[in-house]
Amino acid sequence: MPLKWSVPVVRKISAGTFILPILLFAIEILFVRDGHWFHFYGLLSTVFIPPFGIVLSIRSYGITDSAKDLLLIACNVLALCSYFIYTFLGYLMLGP
């Protein structure tokens, strides 16, 4: 029996799965150095949390066909790729 969550609740969870990894990744980049207990948690959060948001957004989009859900899908995909975008831009600016 599938869960019967309402669409606004699923959208809030999906938005949270976009905001939380970006926030943790930014905290790790700006404040955490090697050897700290929080080291790599921001990176891991960008890989493991956004797929849940993508799945929830796709489920919500299947119910409503709303542009908000497409935006949440795109935002969660962006959060999933944020580390790779960060390293690619750093490589372009600073070189190998």
N, C-alpha and C positions, 0 to 999 in steps of 0.2 A: 504494500500500500504506500503510494508516494506521499510525501509531505505536502500539506495544503497550506503553504504560506501565502500571505497576500503579496501582491506585486510591490506595494510601497516598502514593505519590510525587506523583500529581496533586493530592491534597489538600494536601500540604506546599507545593507550588508555588502553589496557589490561596491558601493562608493567607499566604504570602509576598507575593503580589500585593495582599493586603489591608493587611498591616502596613507594607510599604515606602512606599507613597504617603502614608499617614497620618503616618508618622514624618518623611518629607521635608517634608510640608506643615507639621507642627508646628515643625520646625527653622526653616523659612523664616519662619513667623509670629513665632516668639520671638526669633530671633537675627540674621536677615538684614535689612539695610536697603538702600535704593536704591543702585545702582551696584556692588553686590557681584557677583562672578561667579556666585554661586549663586542670584541673584535670578530668580524665575519657574520654577526647576526643580521646586520643590515643587508649584506650581500645575500645571505641565505633567505631572508624575507622576500627579496625581489624575485626569487626563483620559486618558492613554495606557496606563497599567499595569493598572488594574482590569478593562477589557474582556477581557484575556487570562485573568484569574482567573474571570470570569463564564463564559467559554466552557469552561474546564477544569472548573469546578464542574458545569456543565450536563452535560458529557460523563460525569463521574463519577456524577452523579445518575442518568443514563440506565442506568448499569450496576448500581448498587446500590440505588436508591430509598431512600437513607438521609437522615435528618433533618440529619446533619452537612453534607451537601452543600447542602441547602436553606439552612442557616445561612451557609455560605460564599458562596452566591449573594447572599443578603441583605447580608452584610458587604461584598462587593465592590461591590454597587450603592450602598451607603452611602458607600464610599470614592470612588466615581465622583461622587457628589453632594455630597461634603464641602465643596468650595469654595462651592457655591451655598447650602448650609445656613449656612456661616460668614458669607457676605455678607448673607443674609436676616436672620439673627439680629443682626448688627451694624447693619443698617438699622432693625430694630425697636427696638433699645436706644438707638442714638445719633441716629436720625432721618436725614432726607435730607441 
